Amino acid sequence: MSVQSFLLNQYAKWKLKDVPEAQREQMTALVTKDPELFKKIGEEIERRKKGGESEMKAAMEVMKKYRVELSTLMQK
């Protein structure tokens, strides 16, 4: 396990402590597969939030935009 994977898993345990472990592992596996995609998604959500959108609306809109890439990633 690389240091980056270890840190990602520890962060997920802390940030997503109320999420079931299996689901948390699935999410961290997706981020590990394509960290650049998730970095791009996070940056776009932050930009929209700074523009005045609520976090939920910004996240939903950005996820819709990247749904094809996310779906492909889940199929791997």
C-alpha positions, 0 to 999 in steps of 0.5 A: 500500500502506498503512502497516498493510499494509506492517507486517503483511507485514513481521511475517508475513515475520518470524513466518512465515519457514518458511511458503511465500511463497504461503501467507504472502501468502494469510494476510496477505490474509485478515487484511487483509480483516477485521482485527477478526475476527482481533483477536477470534480472537487475544484469545479464544485469549489468554484461553483460554491464560491460563485454562490451555489449551495454545496449540494446543488454544485455537487449534483450539477458537477456529478451530472456533467461527469456522469459518463466518466464516473460510470466508466470508472465504476465499470473497471 
